[in-house]
């Protein structure tokens, strides 16, 4: 009986260590924005990224968080040094309705939103449903910080901004 307990403890320990040691990096995505223009992982190599993603319900919080982070970066004159990427989790939308759904997104060319039809970002980074999900990715594509929320939390904004500042 002790042998099996020891074996189970060892297996669990190995799995936990394996999970903790995994390198969290930006996955090699390729997807279109609402204008059907292609965006790929390689387009963003060498840039510090803030990826803001959500499902439909969480999208109402995206601008609040994005603007708060952007405005906080102005203090350090870094607002133009970080690339913001918006990602819409539109998994489950039937192919037949995709054109209709694209039409519901902003039409301004400077407000591009990646259309994640397969839910790859949400699955890969375990997005919280009905909330804004924010990823901070460094120039090498490594995930440095992840948060989610609905109502703006100034301490969370300060934490992510402080992690950005040390990159410059």
C-alpha positions as CSV (number, residue, x, y, z in Angstrom):
1,X,0.0,0.0,0.0
2,X,2.8,2.4,0.8
3,X,4.4,1.7,-2.5
4,X,1.3,2.9,-4.4
5,X,1.0,6.0,-2.3
6,X,4.6,6.9,-2.9
7,X,4.2,6.2,-6.6
8,X,1.1,8.5,-6.8
9,X,2.8,11.3,-4.9
10,X,5.8,11.0,-7.2
11,X,3.6,11.1,-10.3
12,X,1.7,14.2,-9.0
13,X,5.0,15.9,-8.1
14,X,6.5,15.3,-11.5
15,X,3.3,16.7,-13.2
16,X,3.3,19.8,-11.0
17,X,7.0,20.5,-11.7
18,X,6.4,19.9,-15.4
19,X,3.6,22.4,-15.4
20,X,5.5,25.0,-13.5
21,X,8.6,24.7,-15.7
22,X,6.8,25.1,-19.0
23,X,7.8,28.2,-20.9
24,X,4.7,30.3,-21.5
25,X,5.3,31.9,-24.8
26,X,3.0,33.5,-27.4
27,X,1.8,30.7,-29.7
28,X,2.3,30.9,-33.4
29,X,-1.1,32.2,-34.5
30,X,-2.4,33.3,-37.8
31,X,-5.8,35.0,-38.0
32,X,-7.7,37.7,-39.7
33,X,-9.0,41.0,-38.4
34,X,-12.5,42.4,-39.0
35,X,-11.3,43.7,-42.4
36,X,-10.2,40.2,-43.5
37,X,-6.5,41.2,-43.3
38,X,-4.1,38.6,-42.1
39,X,-2.1,38.8,-38.9
40,X,0.6,36.4,-37.8
41,X,2.8,35.7,-34.9
42,X,5.9,36.7,-36.9
43,X,4.4,40.2,-37.4
44,X,4.9,40.9,-33.7
45,X,8.3,39.4,-33.0
46,X,10.6,42.0,-31.3
47,X,7.7,44.0,-29.9
48,X,6.3,44.4,-26.4
49,X,2.7,43.4,-26.7
50,X,-0.4,44.0,-24.6
51,X,-3.0,41.5,-25.9
52,X,-6.6,42.4,-24.8
53,X,-9.1,39.6,-25.4
54,X,-12.5,38.6,-24.4
55,X,-15.8,37.0,-25.4
56,X,-18.8,39.1,-26.3
57,X,-19.8,39.7,-22.7
58,X,-16.4,40.7,-21.6
59,X,-15.8,43.1,-24.5
60,X,-17.6,45.9,-22.7
61,X,-14.6,46.1,-20.3
62,X,-11.8,46.0,-22.9
63,X,-11.6,49.7,-23.7
64,X,-11.7,50.7,-20.0
65,X,-8.7,48.5,-19.3
66,X,-6.8,49.3,-22.5
67,X,-7.2,53.1,-22.0
68,X,-6.1,52.8,-18.4
69,X,-2.9,51.0,-19.3
70,X,-2.2,53.2,-22.2
71,X,-2.8,56.4,-20.2
72,X,-0.6,55.1,-17.4
73,X,2.2,54.5,-19.8
74,X,2.1,58.2,-20.8
75,X,3.8,59.1,-17.5
76,X,6.9,57.2,-18.7
77,X,6.4,58.3,-22.3
78,X,6.0,54.6,-23.3
79,X,2.5,54.7,-24.7
80,X,3.8,54.4,-28.3
81,X,6.4,51.8,-27.4
82,X,3.9,49.1,-26.7
83,X,1.8,47.4,-29.3
84,X,-1.8,46.8,-28.3
85,X,-3.6,43.9,-29.9
86,X,-7.3,43.3,-29.5
87,X,-8.6,39.7,-29.9
88,X,-12.3,38.8,-30.1
89,X,-13.1,35.2,-29.0
90,X,-15.8,34.5,-31.6
91,X,-15.6,30.7,-31.3
92,X,-18.9,29.1,-32.1
93,X,-20.1,31.6,-34.6
94,X,-21.3,29.5,-37.6
95,X,-19.3,30.1,-40.8
96,X,-22.4,31.3,-42.5
97,X,-22.8,34.2,-40.0
98,X,-19.1,35.3,-39.9
99,X,-19.6,38.2,-42.4
100,X,-22.5,39.5,-40.4
101,X,-20.5,39.3,-37.2
102,X,-17.5,41.1,-38.8
103,X,-19.8,43.9,-39.7
104,X,-20.6,44.4,-36.0
105,X,-17.0,45.4,-35.2
106,X,-15.6,48.9,-35.5
107,X,-15.0,50.1,-39.0
108,X,-12.1,52.4,-38.2
109,X,-8.9,51.0,-39.7
110,X,-6.9,52.1,-36.7
111,X,-9.1,49.9,-34.4
112,X,-8.3,46.4,-35.7
113,X,-9.5,43.4,-33.8
114,X,-8.3,39.9,-34.5
115,X,-11.2,37.4,-35.1
116,X,-10.4,34.3,-33.2
117,X,-12.9,31.9,-34.8
118,X,-11.4,28.8,-33.2
119,X,-11.0,30.3,-29.7
120,X,-7.2,29.6,-29.7
121,X,-6.3,32.5,-27.5
122,X,-9.0,31.7,-25.0
123,X,-8.0,28.1,-24.8
124,X,-4.3,28.6,-24.8
125,X,-4.3,31.3,-22.1
126,X,-7.4,30.0,-20.2
127,X,-9.4,33.2,-20.6
128,X,-11.9,34.0,-18.0
129,X,-15.4,34.2,-19.6
130,X,-17.3,37.4,-19.5
131,X,-14.2,39.4,-18.5
132,X,-11.3,41.3,-20.1
133,X,-8.2,39.1,-20.4
134,X,-4.9,40.9,-20.7
135,X,-1.5,39.4,-21.6
136,X,1.8,41.1,-21.4
137,X,4.3,39.6,-23.9
138,X,7.9,40.6,-24.1
139,X,10.0,41.1,-27.2
140,X,11.0,37.4,-27.3
141,X,7.3,36.3,-27.1
142,X,7.4,35.3,-23.5
143,X,4.3,35.7,-21.4
144,X,5.3,38.0,-18.5
145,X,2.0,38.8,-16.9
146,X,-1.6,37.8,-17.3
147,X,-4.7,39.2,-15.6
148,X,-8.4,39.3,-16.1
149,X,-11.1,41.5,-14.8
150,X,-14.4,43.3,-15.2
151,X,-14.3,46.5,-13.2
152,X,-11.1,48.4,-13.4
153,X,-8.6,47.7,-10.6
154,X,-6.0,50.5,-10.4
155,X,-3.6,48.2,-8.5
156,X,-3.7,45.7,-11.4
157,X,-3.0,48.4,-13.9
158,X,-0.1,49.6,-11.8
159,X,1.3,46.1,-11.6
160,X,1.3,45.5,-15.4
161,X,2.6,49.0,-16.1
162,X,5.5,48.5,-13.7
163,X,6.4,45.2,-15.6
164,X,6.3,47.1,-18.9
165,X,8.6,50.0,-17.6
166,X,11.4,47.6,-16.7
167,X,11.4,46.3,-20.3
168,X,12.6,49.7,-21.6
